[in-house]
Amino acid sequence: MNAKPSISLIFVNYRSARYLSAALESLFSFEREADSFEIIVVNNDPAESAAVQTLQQTFSFQFIESGENRGFSRGNNLGAKQALGAILGFINPDVLWTGPYLRKIAQVFDKNTRIGVLGMALLDTEKRSEAWSYGKEPSLVTLFFNNLFPAQCDARLEREAFFPDWVSGGALFVRAELFAEIGGFDEQFFLYFEDVDLCKEARQRGFLVMGYPEFSLIHLGGKSRESRRLQKKHYALSQRKYFRKHRPRWEGRILESLQFIFRKM
């Protein structure tokens, strides 16, 4: 790998070693300019250490052993500390690459210095745009709308670049300098809302968040989830933390009351 790659791709593994293998195979099948990017794999699953290290016999990447699962945010921050690229790409291990995009992504950042964060399009296995891969600033209003009119909140197949308030951390690119200025992903978010929070911080600093449909990945979807119940628990907890950090106190109190009511139903 080049000592100064333009992009550093960071994967955090947790119960996803076999999907990571497919992700890397698809990546290298399209991205042939190996000196223009580097790959960093952070392993949050000690039980899969040997399996991930075995992948280094086939694919070139830097391996970081975190020792335990302390969350998506911390895992990505560990990888970012070792990254050399001017652009950081945080990619879920359960994805499949669909084309040679890295050079084009770097060009988007070079051409428009106002862009701080770029999100790739996440598609399901039927190549339909995945729901909730981008969105508006979370608030009680958007929460109400999303729950009252779920049919209207399904993902749309965007055809041109657009500027949402946030893009999914499943395939998120950010300027390394901006990421460092923000302080990385906020590690109070174990899972969920760390991407929304990062985009909020970027926008507060005057940068744009861009969704770019031309750059797409097939997202196999949640292959490391332990259970639906635990998933909901992490989501609700991170949602409360986000509201405490960014929303008026009264909104946070109402959200907690609503979560309590629906948890009992």
Secondary structure, DSSP 8 states (H G I E B T S, - for coil): --SS-SEEEEEEESS-HHHHHHHHHHHHHH---GGGEEEEEEE--GGGHHHHHHHTTTS--EEEE-SS---HHHHHHHHHHT---SEEEEE-SSEEE-S--HHHHHHHHHH-TTEEEEEEEEE-TTS-B-TTSEE----HHHHHHHHH-GGGGS-----S-B--SEE-TTEEEEEHHHHHHHTSS-TT-SSSSHHHHHHHHHHHTT-EEEEEEEEEEEE---TT---HHHHHHHHHHHHHHHHHHHS-HHHHHHHHHHHHHHHH-
